[in-house]
Amino acid sequence: MPDWTTFTAFAAVTAVLVLVLARASQSMLVRTEESDRSNGLDDREFDEREVDEREVDEREVDEREIDDHEQPEGDGGTVASGGRSVPSTGPELTTTALLANVAVSQGAFLLLIALAAWLLGIPAWAFGVSEATVGVDFVALGVVAGVVLYVGNEAAAAIGKRHGFTGSEELRRRLAPDTVSGWVALLFVVLPLIAVFEELLFRGALIGVAAAGFDVSPWLLAVVSSIAFGFGHGAQGRLGIVVTGVLGFLLAVLFIVSGSLLLVIVAHYVINALEFLVHEALGWEPFGGEPRSGTRSKAN
């Protein structure tokens, strides 16, 4: 006998924990950006910092070494950056550390949700997983839906920026690798984990299971879960919260209409993968804005 009440409560608590962690991540990124700016680095300089340092010619290197010999040794409280001393800000948030953190946290939450569903007897069909809702056709529909939603997502973000809404791309920039192995880990481990966990929680559990276990309209649940989904991406700024909330509702619509969790997982993955590939790997800005020169160099 499925224990709908206990599982729904567990899913709600998990969603709250996700929001709390998202808030903590947002605060951490804000502190990191402020620290970078306090060191005299604007966003563009931060993106290209290590690339520029490698382009210093031998003459400049020699001059800097001479200057170093002429200056008294510091107390370790400053580090050199582009020929000037700036306050040390502690360990840098490396891409490897961020990717590992995301993979571990998302994977742990995913296992907890799956374990709770198994222990409490929640049937797979309540999540949108059955013989009628899996297959190549749902994968293909998910790919198409993901591409369409990605384009709409980019357009909405561009319109929002033109009307004064702010958004942050810092998290995406910091997660973007600069090695082949890093991209393999991102595209085939981290992003799939994110898509599976977030769809399992925000669509499968908070809409599918809740609607199956209780006399509640799935459309009402779609609104509530989409609001939570938007705030769960607070690290992307106010614009990111709004755009992601709308995107979450559109994914909820696809889930309710199709009844397929697989479809929305594929769509979610395609959206995220295209964002990284277009903005970070290729450096494109599809709807205007200053183009970027591919991925930045980072310590991994």
N, C-alpha and C positions, 0 to 999 in steps of 0.2 A: 504494500500500500504506500504510494508516494506521500512523503511528508512535504507538501507544498509550502506550508507556512514556515517551517524551519529553514528550508532551502531559500525561500524568497528573502527571509530576514538575513540569512548569511550573505546572499548576493548584494543586498542593500548595504550591509556593513562593509563588504569588500569594495563597493563603489565609493563609500565615504573614505575608506583608507586610500584609494586611488586618488581621490581629490586632495586629501591631505598631503600625500607625497608629491602631487603635481604642484601644490602651493609651495612646498619646500624647494622643489626644483626651480620654480620661478624665482624665488628669493635668492637662491644660490647663483643663478644666471645674472640677476640684476647686480648682485655684489661683484661678480666677476667682470661685468661690463663696466661698472663704475671704477673698479680697480684698474682696468686697462686704460680708461680715459684719464685717470689720475696720473698715469705714467706717460701722458702726452700722446696717446695713440688713439686716433679716431677709428671708426669701423673699417674704413678702407685700408688704413695703415695696418690695423690688426690682421686683416685678411692676408696682406701681402708682406708682413713683417719679415718672416724667415726667407722668403724669396728675395727680397731686397738685400738682406744681409749677405746672401750668397753671391750677389752681383757686385759687391764692393771690390774695386780693383786693387792690385797689389800696392799701389802708391798709397791709397787710403789706409790699407791695413798697416803698412809700415809707419805712417804718421800716427795712427792710433796706438801702435806699440810704443812709439817714442813718448807719446803723451802719458801712457800708462807708467813708464819708467820715471817720468818727471813728477808724477803725482804721488803723495803719500798713500800707503796702503790703507784701505778703509777698514771698518769694523765688521764687514760682512752684511751690513744693513742695506746695501744698494747693489744693484746689478747694472751692467752696461747694456745700453740699448741704442743702437744707431749713433755711437760716439758720444752719448751723454749718460749720466748716472741718474737712475730713477729708483724710487723705493722698491724694495723687494716685497712681493705680495704672496709669497709662499708657493706651495706646489701648484703647478698648472693643471687645469682640467684637461687631461689628454683624451684623444679620441678613443683609444683602446680602453681606458677606464670607463668612459661613458657607455661605449657599446657593451662592455661586460656588465655594467650595472643595469642597463636596460634589459639585456637578455636574461639575467638572473632574476630580476624583480618580476618581469612579465611572465617568465617561465614558472616562477614560484606561485604567482597568483593563478595562473592557468591550471596548475596541478591541484591547487586547493579547490577551485571551482569544480573540476572534474571529479575529485575525490568526494566532495560533498554531495554531488549529484548521484554518484554511485552508492554511497552509504545511505542516502535518504530515498533511494529508489525512484529518482526522477527519470522518466523515460526519455530516450534520445529524440523521439518525435517532437516533444515539447520544445526542444531547442531548435527545431527545424532540420533535424537529421533523420532521414528515412530513405527507403529505396526510391520513393517517388520524388525526392528533393536533392538527390546527388547524381552526378554523371557528367559526361563531357559537355552536354548541352548547357548545364548550369555554369560550368567553368567558362565556356565561351560567352555566355550572357554576362557573367561577372567581368570578363575582360572588357567587353563593349561598354558596360555600365561604368566601369572604372575610368576608362578613357573619357567618356562624356562628362562624368562628374569631375574629373581632374580639370578639364577645360573650363567648366563652369566655376570651379573653385578658384582657378587662376583669375578668371574674369571678375568674380566678385571681390577678390582681394585687391585687384587693381583699381576697381571702382571705389572701394572703401578708402584706399590710400589717397585717391584724388579728392575725396571729400573730407579729408582731415582725420580719418581713423588711423590709429597707430597699430602697428603689428611688429613682432620681433621674429627674426629669422636666426637668432643666435644659436638656439638649440640645434636646428638643422645644420648650421655651419659647423658646429663643434662635433656633430655626429658623422659628418662627411669624411670618409677616409681619403688618404692620398697614396695608398698602396693597393695592389691587386688583391692581396689577401684580405685587406680591410674591406674592400668592396664585396668580395665573396661573402664575408661574414655578415655584412650589412644586408645584402640582397637576399641571401639564402638562409640566414639564421634569425637576425634581429627583426627585420621587417615582417617576415612570416609570423614570428611569435607575437609581435604587436597586433597584427591583423586578426589572428586567431583568438587571442585573449580578449581584445576589446570588443570584437563581434560576439564572442561567446557570452561576455558579461552584459554589454549594453543592449544588444539585440536579442540574443538567445535567452538569457536568464531574466533580464528586467522587462522584456516584452513577451517573448514566447512562453516561458515557464509561468510567469505571473498571470498571463491571460488564460493559460490552460488550467491553472489551479484555482483561479478565482473568477468571479463574474465581473470582470473589469474589461472595458473596451481597450483593445490593443492600440487604438489611435491615441487614447489618453496616455497610456504607458509610453507610447512613442514620443510624445511631447516631453514628458518628465525625464525619460532616459536621455533624450537629445540635449536637454538643458544641462544635465549632469555631464554628458559627453563633451559639451562645449567648455564647461568650466574645468574639466579634466585636462584641457590643453591651454591652461592659463599662461604657460611659459611662452606662448606665441603672442601675448599681448591682447589688448581689447579687441582688435580686429580679428585676431586668431580665434578668440572665444566665440565671436558672432559667426564667423564663416564656418568654423568647425561645428558649431551647434546646428546650423542649417544643413551642413553636409551630413551630420548624424541623423537628422530627421529624414533626409532623402534616402539614406541607407535603411532607415527603419521602414520607410514606405516600400522599398524593394523587398525587404524581409517579410513584411505582412502580406504583400500581394503575391509573392512567389512562394512563401513558406519555406524558403531554402536558406539555411545558414551558410552553406558553401558559396552561394552566389555572392553574398555580401562580404564574405571573407576575401574572395578573389578580387572583388571591386575595391575593397579597402586596401589590399596589398598593391594593386595597380596604381592607385592614387598616390600612395606613399613612395613607391618606387619611381614613378615619373617625376615627382617633386625633386627627389635627390638626383636623378639622372639629368634632368633638364637644367636645374639651377646650379647644382654643385659639380657634376661631372662635365657638363657642356658649358656652363656659365651663361645660359640664355635667360632672358626675361621676356616671356611670350607676349605680355601685354604692355610693353614699355618699361621704363625704368633703366637705370644704368647697368649695362651688361657687365658680367663678371668673367674673369679669365679662368674659368674652370675651378677645380678644387684648390684650396690653399694648402700650403705645407704646414704640417703640424708634427709635434713630437709624439711618437706612439710608443 
